[in-house]
Amino acid sequence: MAAYARSYKAGQVLFEEGSPSVSIFIIKKGAVSIRKIKGKHFVEIAKVQANEVIGELSFFDRNPRSATAVAIIDVDALEIPFESMEKIYNGIPDYLKAIMASMAERLRKANEQIRVLQKQLHRNKDEE
């Protein structure tokens, strides 16, 4: 399985919301902000740190990236292209693939709900 060591400086983008998905990242060092675009700004929906994985939803459902990943501080990551995982994935029974795709869809919906709730929270704070 091919995997590539990647380094990102604070502020660098690992991937952008809406871009095609081609890999999963394991964060080895540092921290990453997972953000949803909101007009000219963004809403942070998660912070990911060492030994956590990002980009996994797209492997299971093959949809474009649901959020943008930006290094908060310097990051070392392991990037694993989807093609490197295909042989393993193809050996999984179809019912397990369906379960994983369903979980990915639920997580995407939950992420969207979080974004909506955060937007409402910010709107309420602005009105106070």
C-alpha positions in Angstrom: 0.0 0.0 0.0 1.5 3.3 -1.1 1.4 6.1 1.3 3.2 9.5 1.2 4.6 11.6 4.0 3.4 15.2 3.6 4.2 18.4 5.6 2.1 21.5 5.8 2.9 24.9 7.3 0.3 26.7 9.5 -2.3 28.1 7.2 -1.7 25.7 4.3 -4.7 23.8 2.9 -4.7 20.0 2.8 -7.8 19.9 0.7 -10.7 22.1 -0.2 -14.5 21.7 0.2 -16.0 20.6 -3.1 -12.7 19.3 -4.6 -12.5 15.8 -5.9 -11.5 13.2 -3.3 -8.5 11.1 -4.0 -6.9 10.2 -0.6 -7.2 9.9 3.1 -4.9 11.6 5.6 -3.6 10.4 8.9 -2.4 13.3 11.0 0.9 12.3 12.6 1.9 15.7 14.2 0.2 19.1 14.5 -3.5 20.1 14.2 -5.9 20.6 11.4 -9.1 22.8 11.3 -12.0 21.2 9.4 -14.1 24.1 8.0 -17.2 24.7 6.0 -17.4 27.7 3.7 -19.9 30.4 4.9 -20.0 33.2 2.3 -16.6 34.9 2.5 -15.9 33.3 5.8 -15.9 29.8 7.3 -17.3 27.9 10.2 -15.0 25.4 12.0 -16.8 22.1 12.5 -13.9 20.2 14.0 -10.2 20.2 15.1 -8.2 17.2 14.3 -4.9 16.3 16.0 -2.2 13.6 15.9 -3.4 10.0 15.3 -6.7 11.1 13.8 -7.9 10.5 10.2 -9.4 13.0 7.8 -10.9 12.5 4.3 -12.4 9.1 5.2 -16.0 10.0 4.2 -15.0 10.5 0.6 -13.4 7.1 0.4 -16.6 5.3 1.3 -19.1 7.4 -0.7 -16.8 8.9 -3.4 -18.4 12.3 -3.1 -16.4 15.5 -3.3 -14.8 16.9 -0.1 -17.5 18.0 2.3 -15.2 20.5 4.0 -11.8 22.2 3.8 -8.9 21.0 5.9 -6.3 23.7 6.9 -3.2 23.3 9.1 -3.6 25.2 12.3 0.0 24.7 13.2 2.7 22.8 11.3 1.4 19.4 10.3 3.0 16.1 9.3 0.6 13.8 7.7 0.5 10.4 5.9 -1.5 10.7 2.7 -3.0 7.4 1.5 -4.4 7.5 -2.1 -7.7 5.7 -2.6 -6.1 3.5 -5.3 -3.8 2.1 -2.6 -6.8 1.0 -0.6 -8.9 -0.4 -3.5 -7.6 -4.0 -3.3 -8.5 -4.2 0.4 -11.8 -2.4 -0.1 -12.8 -4.7 -3.1 -12.4 -7.7 -0.8 -15.1 -6.4 1.6 -18.6 -7.9 1.2 -21.1 -5.7 -0.4 -23.3 -5.5 2.7 -20.4 -4.0 4.6 -19.7 -1.5 1.8 -23.4 -0.5 2.1 -23.1 0.0 5.8 -20.0 2.1 5.4 -21.6 4.3 2.7 -24.6 4.7 5.0 -22.4 5.8 7.9 -20.6 8.3 5.6 -23.9 9.7 4.5 -25.1 10.2 8.1 -21.8 11.9 9.0 -22.1 14.3 6.1 -25.7 15.1 7.2 -24.5 15.6 10.8 -21.7 17.9 9.6 -24.2 19.9 7.7 -26.5 20.1 10.7 -23.6 21.3 12.8 -22.9 24.0 10.3 -26.6 25.1 10.3 -26.7 25.2 14.2 -23.4 27.2 14.4 -24.8 29.7 11.9 -28.0 30.1 14.0 -25.8 30.5 17.2 -23.7 33.2 15.6 -26.8 34.9 14.3 -28.4 34.8 17.8 -25.2 36.2 19.3 -25.1 39.1 16.8 -28.7 40.0 17.7 -28.0 40.2 21.4 
